[in-house]
């Protein structure tokens, strides 16, 4: 099968730099899949699971927003955060969901700016994505 180059990069680390066969990730407007020969694009990442298929098998990551760019058979996922699904502890993920849910429920008790409200909702969404991914691994 033909391959293309994929890099997953965060502000803290280069998470992946490899030849891959297929990548699926959550864009801001829905799931997107990429194979060799894909047209160039630049899109905003949504928070969610990214699946990377290579000759060595599949790996899944939870990405926390950022941008994706495909150009000249190179996909760069520049993420705010990236975590290998197999390293997520389901109990810890469940605790983070509970904490995020409590923050969302507390939103109605105090006035917040739109940006603050969106940050809390984003935290809840990411916590739920981590929990769901950890339960499927």
C-alpha positions as CSV (number, residue, x, y, z in Angstrom):
1,X,0.0,0.0,0.0
2,X,1.3,3.5,-0.8
3,X,2.3,5.7,2.1
4,X,2.7,9.4,2.9
5,X,4.5,11.2,5.7
6,X,2.7,12.2,8.9
7,X,3.8,14.3,11.8
8,X,1.9,15.0,15.0
9,X,3.5,17.9,16.8
10,X,2.6,19.6,20.1
11,X,4.2,22.7,21.7
12,X,6.0,20.2,24.1
13,X,6.9,17.3,21.8
14,X,7.1,15.7,18.4
15,X,4.6,12.8,19.1
16,X,4.8,11.1,15.7
17,X,7.1,11.4,12.6
18,X,6.5,8.4,10.3
19,X,5.4,7.0,7.0
20,X,1.7,6.0,7.2
21,X,-1.0,4.6,5.0
22,X,-4.1,6.4,6.4
23,X,-5.0,9.0,9.0
24,X,-8.4,9.8,10.4
25,X,-8.9,12.8,12.7
26,X,-11.6,15.1,14.0
27,X,-11.7,18.4,12.2
28,X,-13.8,21.3,13.5
29,X,-16.6,20.4,11.1
30,X,-16.5,16.6,11.3
31,X,-14.3,13.6,10.8
32,X,-11.7,13.7,8.0
33,X,-9.7,10.9,6.5
34,X,-6.4,11.3,4.5
35,X,-4.5,9.0,2.2
36,X,-1.6,9.5,-0.1
37,X,-2.4,11.8,-3.0
38,X,-4.9,13.9,-1.0
39,X,-5.4,17.4,-2.2
40,X,-3.6,20.1,-0.2
41,X,-5.7,21.5,2.6
42,X,-5.4,23.5,5.9
43,X,-8.1,22.9,8.5
44,X,-8.8,23.5,12.2
45,X,-8.7,20.4,14.4
46,X,-11.5,19.6,16.7
47,X,-10.8,17.8,19.9
48,X,-11.1,14.0,19.5
49,X,-9.6,10.7,18.4
50,X,-7.0,10.5,15.6
51,X,-6.3,7.1,14.1
52,X,-3.0,6.5,12.3
53,X,-2.6,3.3,10.2
54,X,0.9,2.2,9.2
55,X,2.6,-1.0,8.2
56,X,3.3,-1.6,11.9
57,X,-0.5,-1.4,12.7
58,X,-2.9,1.2,14.0
59,X,-2.3,3.7,16.8
60,X,-4.9,6.1,18.2
61,X,-4.3,9.5,19.8
62,X,-6.6,12.0,21.5
63,X,-5.8,15.4,20.0
64,X,-6.8,18.6,21.7
65,X,-7.4,21.1,18.9
66,X,-4.9,22.8,16.7
67,X,-4.5,22.7,12.9
68,X,-4.0,20.1,10.2
69,X,-2.1,20.7,6.9
70,X,-1.7,18.4,4.0
71,X,0.8,19.4,1.3
72,X,3.0,17.4,-1.0
73,X,2.0,14.1,0.6
74,X,2.9,15.3,4.1
75,X,0.3,15.6,6.8
76,X,1.2,17.8,9.8
77,X,-1.2,17.7,12.8
78,X,-0.1,20.7,14.9
79,X,-2.1,20.0,18.1
80,X,-2.4,21.8,21.4
81,X,-2.1,18.4,23.0
82,X,-1.8,14.8,22.0
83,X,-2.0,11.6,24.1
84,X,-1.6,8.0,23.0
85,X,-4.9,6.3,23.8
86,X,-3.2,3.2,25.1
87,X,-1.6,5.4,27.8
88,X,-4.9,6.7,29.1
89,X,-6.1,5.3,32.5
90,X,-9.9,4.8,32.3
91,X,-10.3,5.6,36.0
92,X,-8.4,8.8,35.7
93,X,-10.3,9.7,32.6
94,X,-13.6,9.1,34.4
95,X,-12.5,11.4,37.2
96,X,-11.6,14.2,34.8
97,X,-15.1,13.8,33.2
98,X,-16.7,14.2,36.6
99,X,-14.6,17.3,37.4
100,X,-15.4,18.8,34.0
101,X,-19.1,18.1,34.4
102,X,-19.0,19.8,37.8
103,X,-17.4,22.9,36.2
104,X,-20.1,23.0,33.5
105,X,-22.9,22.7,36.2
106,X,-21.3,25.5,38.2
107,X,-21.4,27.8,35.1
108,X,-25.0,28.8,35.9
109,X,-24.0,30.0,39.4
110,X,-21.6,32.7,38.4
111,X,-21.3,35.1,35.4
112,X,-18.7,34.1,32.9
113,X,-17.5,35.6,29.6
114,X,-18.2,33.7,26.4
115,X,-14.5,32.7,26.2
116,X,-14.5,31.3,29.8
117,X,-17.7,29.3,29.1
118,X,-16.3,27.9,25.8
119,X,-13.1,26.9,27.6
120,X,-15.1,25.0,30.2
121,X,-17.2,23.3,27.6
122,X,-14.0,22.4,25.6
123,X,-12.5,20.8,28.7
124,X,-15.7,18.7,29.2
125,X,-15.7,17.6,25.6
126,X,-12.0,16.6,25.7
127,X,-12.5,14.7,28.9
128,X,-15.4,12.8,27.4
129,X,-13.3,12.0,24.3
130,X,-10.5,10.7,26.4
131,X,-12.8,8.5,28.5
132,X,-14.6,7.1,25.4
133,X,-11.2,6.4,23.7
134,X,-9.8,4.7,26.8
135,X,-12.8,2.4,27.0
136,X,-12.4,1.2,23.4
137,X,-8.7,0.4,23.6
